[in-house]
Amino acid sequence: MNAGSPIVLSEASAAPVAQPSGLTRTQHAPPGGAVVGRGAMPPRPGRAQTTKRGRPDREPGLKRANFGHGPGLPTLLLLPQFLILVFFFFIPSLRALMQSVLLSDPFGNNVQFVWFDNFKALFANGEYRQSIVTTLWFTVAQNVITLAVGVVLAFATDRVVRARSVYRTVILLPYAIAPAIAGILWAFLFNPVVGPLAHMLHALGIGWDPNRNPSDALWLVIMAASWKHICYNYIFLAVGLLAVPASLMEAAAVDGAGPIRRFFLIALPMLGPTVFFLAVMNFIYGFFETFAIIDAVTHGGPAGATNILVYKVYVDGFVNLDLGSSAAQSVLLMSFALICTLLQFRYFDHKVNYGV
């Protein structure tokens, strides 16, 4: 080989040429994936492609949902939920709003447009004002009881080491019971004649009689509604405790904080968003989803002591056949629920810590 002839490396010689500094000359692929020049390699599949600004157009490992090029498939997937909302929410709400300004006989033969006379008659009715007070007291009481018991059960099951799944299953059992069945169960247990728990109260000298005492009847439906909804709160609180960083709890334990102190000073503040969400959902539950319990336990009695707004809508509309007043009450009930929800967001949302 002549000294002046260039050195030609064959494709078989893959060994790098040694450099004076001890480094090896290797060929690096640019971020795009292919090497410029002979033997260029295509980009590896599955890697995030880099845009012109140097940012990947998607995260590695993520897949885009492909619904095609037209809106046909997404519309088809959303259509069932949209139809449910239209036929069971929007149309009934619009119908109730129209009926609230009308005065008609039970058969709809004579219909008169009365503007806001139905609303004026409701606020002038002392029975309706008492129903508003009863509904607020009932909703606040069941909200506090449900959240308090749910927090205690979530803390207790979080401390359980053995058979934790068994305890959670037992706590979640009331969620599978229909509200009417739950109301009948509590009505039997606290029946002043045959109820075993009522007999225990009588043995303690407590004159329990929800059929005659309005306060006993109200507390009975509050306990029944709270018992039915505790498991719903427990699900969110138990899952929220799993998201609390274990390192914080361990550091507090090293510093000498006990289990209760760690829960109330570390875990519970981190559950602020969950507690706020449950408070809003409990208000909605108390306003709209307790009709079956009231109807099964007390029928709104005695003397209207448990005649909350949602049950009064039913009585005036389907029993007394006062359709205009019932529609106006449903509009006001929706307005009260919306106002309570907005007030909770206005005065309590800024106190919730959403950071971990």
C-alpha positions as CSV (number, residue, x, y, z in Angstrom):
1,M,0.0,0.0,0.0
2,N,1.4,3.3,-1.0
3,A,1.8,6.0,1.6
4,G,0.0,8.6,-0.6
5,S,-3.0,6.4,-1.3
6,P,-6.2,7.0,0.8
7,I,-7.2,4.5,3.3
8,V,-10.6,2.8,2.4
9,L,-12.5,1.0,5.0
10,S,-14.8,-1.8,3.9
11,E,-18.3,-2.3,5.2
12,A,-17.2,-5.4,7.1
13,S,-14.8,-3.4,9.2
14,A,-17.1,-2.0,11.9
15,A,-14.4,-1.3,14.5
16,P,-14.0,2.4,15.3
17,V,-10.7,4.2,14.5
18,A,-8.7,5.0,17.5
19,Q,-8.1,8.7,18.2
20,P,-5.1,10.2,19.8
21,S,-7.1,11.2,22.8
22,G,-8.3,7.7,23.4
23,L,-11.8,8.4,22.2
24,T,-13.7,6.5,19.5
25,R,-15.3,8.0,16.5
26,T,-18.9,7.0,16.5
27,Q,-21.8,8.2,14.4
28,H,-24.7,9.7,16.4
29,A,-28.2,9.9,15.1
30,P,-29.9,13.2,15.2
31,P,-33.1,13.6,17.3
32,G,-35.2,13.0,14.2
33,G,-34.1,9.4,14.1
34,A,-32.2,9.0,10.7
35,V,-28.5,9.3,10.1
36,V,-27.4,11.6,7.3
37,G,-25.3,9.8,4.8
38,R,-24.7,6.2,3.7
39,G,-26.5,3.6,5.7
40,A,-29.1,6.0,7.1
41,M,-31.4,4.3,9.6
42,P,-35.2,5.0,9.6
43,P,-36.7,6.4,12.8
44,R,-37.6,3.8,15.4
45,P,-41.3,3.2,15.8
46,G,-42.9,4.2,19.1
47,R,-40.7,7.2,19.8
48,A,-42.1,10.7,20.1
49,Q,-41.3,12.7,17.0
50,T,-39.7,16.1,17.6
51,T,-41.3,19.2,16.1
52,K,-39.4,22.1,14.6
53,R,-39.3,23.8,18.0
54,G,-37.6,20.8,19.6
55,R,-40.8,19.7,21.5
56,P,-42.2,16.2,21.1
57,D,-45.7,16.2,19.5
58,R,-46.9,13.6,22.0
59,E,-45.6,12.0,25.2
60,P,-43.8,8.6,24.7
61,G,-46.1,5.7,25.4
62,L,-49.3,7.6,24.8
63,K,-51.7,6.8,22.0
64,R,-54.1,9.1,20.2
65,A,-57.7,8.1,20.1
66,N,-58.7,7.7,16.5
67,F,-62.3,8.5,15.7
68,G,-61.9,8.9,12.0
69,H,-61.9,12.1,10.0
70,G,-65.6,13.1,10.4
71,P,-67.9,13.8,13.4
72,G,-70.0,10.7,12.8
73,L,-68.5,8.3,15.4
74,P,-68.1,10.8,18.2
75,T,-71.7,12.0,17.7
76,L,-72.9,8.4,17.7
77,L,-71.1,7.7,21.0
78,L,-72.5,10.9,22.6
79,L,-76.1,10.4,21.3
80,P,-77.4,8.0,24.0
81,Q,-76.4,10.4,26.9
82,F,-77.7,13.4,24.9
83,L,-81.1,11.7,24.4
84,I,-81.3,10.9,28.1
85,L,-80.6,14.5,29.0
86,V,-83.1,15.8,26.5
87,F,-86.0,13.5,27.4
88,F,-85.5,13.2,31.1
89,F,-84.1,16.7,32.0
90,F,-84.4,19.4,29.5
91,I,-88.0,18.7,28.3
92,P,-89.4,18.1,31.8
93,S,-87.6,21.3,33.1
94,L,-89.0,23.3,30.2
95,R,-92.5,21.8,30.8
96,A,-92.3,22.6,34.5
97,L,-91.2,26.2,33.8
98,M,-94.2,26.7,31.5
99,Q,-96.6,25.0,33.9
100,S,-95.5,27.2,36.8
101,V,-97.1,30.3,35.2
102,L,-100.4,28.5,34.4
103,L,-103.5,27.7,36.4
104,S,-105.4,24.7,35.2
105,D,-107.8,22.1,36.4
106,P,-106.7,18.5,37.0
107,F,-107.6,17.4,33.5
108,G,-106.1,20.4,31.7
109,N,-109.5,21.5,30.1
110,N,-109.4,25.0,31.5
111,V,-106.0,26.7,31.4
112,Q,-105.3,30.3,32.4
113,F,-102.1,32.3,32.2
114,V,-101.5,33.8,35.7
115,W,-97.9,35.1,35.5
116,F,-96.3,34.7,38.9
117,D,-99.4,34.2,41.0
118,N,-98.4,30.6,41.8
119,F,-95.1,31.8,43.2
120,K,-96.7,34.6,45.2
121,A,-99.2,32.1,46.7
122,L,-96.4,29.8,47.8
123,F,-94.4,32.4,49.7
124,A,-97.6,33.6,51.3
125,N,-98.4,30.1,52.5
126,G,-97.1,29.4,56.0
127,E,-97.0,25.6,55.3
128,Y,-94.6,26.1,52.4
129,R,-92.3,28.4,54.4
130,Q,-92.2,25.8,57.2
131,S,-91.3,23.2,54.5
132,I,-88.4,25.3,53.4
133,V,-87.1,25.5,57.0
134,T,-87.6,21.7,57.5
135,T,-85.7,21.0,54.3
136,L,-82.7,23.1,55.2
137,W,-82.5,21.6,58.7
138,F,-82.9,18.1,57.3
139,T,-80.3,18.6,54.6
140,V,-77.7,20.3,56.9
141,A,-78.1,17.6,59.6
142,Q,-77.7,14.7,57.2
143,N,-74.8,16.4,55.5
144,V,-72.9,16.8,58.8
145,I,-73.7,13.3,60.1
146,T,-72.9,11.6,56.8
147,L,-69.5,13.4,56.4
148,A,-68.6,12.8,60.1
149,V,-69.3,9.1,60.1
150,G,-67.7,8.7,56.7
151,V,-64.5,10.3,57.9
152,V,-64.4,8.1,61.0
153,L,-65.0,4.9,59.0
154,A,-62.4,5.9,56.4
155,F,-59.8,6.5,59.2
156,A,-60.7,3.3,61.0
157,T,-60.5,1.1,57.9
158,D,-57.2,2.8,56.9
159,R,-55.7,1.6,60.3
160,V,-57.0,-2.0,59.8
161,V,-54.2,-4.4,58.8
162,R,-56.1,-7.7,58.6
163,A,-59.4,-8.3,56.7
164,R,-59.5,-4.7,55.4
165,S,-61.4,-5.7,52.3
166,V,-64.1,-7.5,54.5
167,Y,-64.7,-4.3,56.5
168,R,-64.9,-2.2,53.4
169,T,-67.4,-4.6,51.8
170,V,-69.6,-4.5,54.9
171,I,-69.6,-0.7,55.0
172,L,-70.5,-0.5,51.3
173,L,-73.5,-2.9,51.6
174,P,-76.1,-0.1,52.3
175,Y,-75.3,1.4,48.9
176,A,-76.8,-1.7,47.2
177,I,-80.1,-1.2,49.1
178,A,-82.9,0.8,47.5
179,P,-83.9,4.0,49.3
180,A,-87.5,2.7,49.9
181,I,-86.2,-0.6,51.4
182,A,-83.8,1.4,53.6
183,G,-86.8,3.6,54.8
184,I,-88.9,0.5,55.6
185,L,-86.0,-1.1,57.5
186,W,-85.5,2.0,59.7
187,A,-89.3,2.4,60.2
188,F,-89.5,-1.2,61.5
189,L,-86.4,-0.9,63.8
190,F,-87.8,2.3,65.4
191,N,-91.5,1.4,65.4
192,P,-92.8,2.3,68.9
193,V,-94.8,-1.0,69.0
194,V,-92.7,-3.7,67.5
195,G,-89.3,-2.1,66.8
196,P,-86.4,-3.6,68.8
197,L,-84.4,-0.3,68.9
198,A,-87.6,1.6,70.0
199,H,-88.0,-0.9,72.9
200,M,-84.4,-0.2,73.9
201,L,-85.1,3.5,74.0
202,H,-88.2,2.9,76.1
203,A,-86.2,0.8,78.5
204,L,-83.8,3.7,78.9
205,G,-86.7,6.0,79.8
206,I,-86.9,7.8,76.4
207,G,-90.4,8.3,75.2
208,W,-89.7,7.5,71.5
209,D,-92.8,7.8,69.2
210,P,-92.2,9.1,65.7
211,N,-95.8,8.6,64.9
212,R,-96.9,11.4,67.3
213,N,-93.7,13.4,68.1
214,P,-92.6,15.6,65.2
215,S,-89.0,15.9,66.4
216,D,-88.7,12.1,66.7
217,A,-90.0,11.6,63.2
218,L,-87.6,14.2,61.8
219,W,-84.6,12.6,63.5
220,L,-85.7,9.2,62.2
221,V,-85.7,10.3,58.6
222,I,-82.4,12.1,59.1
223,M,-80.8,8.9,60.4
224,A,-82.3,6.8,57.7
225,A,-81.1,9.2,54.9
226,S,-77.7,9.5,56.5
227,W,-77.2,5.7,56.9
228,K,-78.1,5.2,53.2
229,H,-75.6,7.8,52.0
230,I,-72.7,7.1,54.4
231,C,-71.2,4.5,52.0
232,Y,-71.1,7.0,49.1
233,N,-69.0,9.4,51.2
234,Y,-66.9,6.5,52.5
235,I,-65.9,5.4,49.0
236,F,-64.4,8.8,48.1
237,L,-62.8,9.4,51.5
238,A,-61.2,5.9,51.5
239,V,-59.8,6.4,48.0
240,G,-58.6,9.9,49.0
241,L,-56.6,8.5,51.9
242,L,-54.7,6.3,49.5
243,A,-53.5,9.4,47.7
244,V,-51.9,10.9,50.8
245,P,-48.1,10.6,50.5
246,A,-46.8,7.9,52.9
247,S,-43.6,9.8,53.4
248,L,-45.4,12.7,55.1
249,M,-47.2,10.3,57.4
250,E,-44.0,8.5,58.2
251,A,-42.1,11.8,58.9
252,A,-44.9,12.9,61.2
253,A,-44.7,9.6,63.0
254,V,-41.0,10.0,63.4
255,D,-41.5,13.4,64.9
256,G,-43.8,11.8,67.5
257,A,-47.3,12.6,66.1
258,G,-49.9,10.0,67.0
259,P,-52.3,8.4,64.5
260,I,-55.2,10.8,65.3
261,R,-53.0,13.8,65.1
262,R,-51.5,12.7,61.8
263,F,-54.9,12.2,60.4
264,F,-56.4,15.6,61.4
265,L,-53.3,17.7,60.7
266,I,-51.9,16.0,57.5
267,A,-54.4,13.6,55.9
268,L,-57.7,15.5,56.4
269,P,-56.4,18.9,55.0
270,M,-55.2,17.0,51.9
271,L,-58.8,15.6,51.6
272,G,-60.1,19.1,51.4
273,P,-61.2,18.9,47.7
274,T,-62.9,15.5,48.4
275,V,-64.7,16.8,51.4
276,F,-65.9,19.9,49.5
277,F,-67.1,17.8,46.6
278,L,-69.0,15.5,49.1
279,A,-70.6,18.5,50.9
280,V,-72.0,19.7,47.5
281,M,-73.2,16.2,46.6
282,N,-74.8,15.7,50.0
283,F,-76.8,18.9,49.6
284,I,-78.1,17.7,46.2
285,Y,-78.9,14.3,47.8
286,G,-80.8,15.9,50.6
287,F,-82.8,18.1,48.2
288,F,-83.7,15.6,45.5
289,E,-83.0,12.0,46.4
290,T,-84.7,11.5,49.8
291,F,-88.3,11.3,48.5
292,A,-88.5,7.5,48.8
293,I,-87.2,7.5,52.4
294,I,-89.7,10.1,53.4
295,D,-92.6,8.3,51.7
296,A,-91.7,4.9,53.2
297,V,-91.1,6.1,56.8
298,T,-93.4,9.1,57.6
299,H,-95.4,10.1,54.5
300,G,-94.4,13.7,55.4
301,G,-96.0,13.5,58.9
302,P,-96.8,13.9,61.6
303,A,-98.5,17.2,61.1
304,G,-96.1,18.0,58.2
305,A,-93.0,17.7,60.4
306,T,-91.1,15.8,57.7
307,N,-92.8,17.3,54.6
308,I,-89.6,18.5,52.8
309,L,-89.8,20.3,49.5
310,V,-89.3,17.4,47.2
311,Y,-92.1,15.4,49.0
312,K,-94.4,18.5,48.9
313,V,-94.0,18.7,45.2
314,Y,-95.3,15.2,44.9
315,V,-98.2,15.7,47.3
316,D,-99.4,18.9,45.7
317,G,-99.0,17.7,42.2
318,F,-100.1,14.0,42.3
319,V,-102.3,13.9,45.4
320,N,-104.0,17.3,45.5
321,L,-103.7,17.7,41.7
322,D,-102.6,21.3,41.9
323,L,-100.4,21.2,38.9
324,G,-99.5,24.9,38.7
325,S,-98.4,25.1,42.3
326,S,-96.5,21.8,42.0
327,A,-94.6,23.1,39.0
328,A,-93.8,26.4,40.7
329,Q,-92.4,24.4,43.7
330,S,-90.2,22.3,41.4
331,V,-88.8,25.5,39.9
332,L,-88.1,27.0,43.3
333,L,-86.6,23.7,44.5
334,M,-84.1,23.7,41.6
335,S,-83.4,27.4,42.3
336,F,-82.7,26.7,46.1
337,A,-80.4,23.9,45.2
338,L,-78.5,26.1,42.7
339,I,-78.2,28.9,45.2
340,C,-76.9,26.6,48.0
341,T,-74.3,25.2,45.6
342,L,-73.2,28.6,44.5
343,L,-72.9,29.8,48.1
344,Q,-70.7,26.8,48.9
345,F,-68.4,27.6,46.0
346,R,-68.4,31.3,46.9
347,Y,-67.5,30.9,50.6
348,F,-65.8,27.6,51.0
349,D,-64.0,26.8,47.7
350,H,-61.2,29.4,48.3
351,K,-60.5,27.7,51.6
352,V,-59.8,24.3,50.0
353,N,-56.2,23.4,49.3
354,Y,-55.9,21.7,45.9
355,G,-52.2,21.2,46.1
356,V,-50.5,18.0,47.4
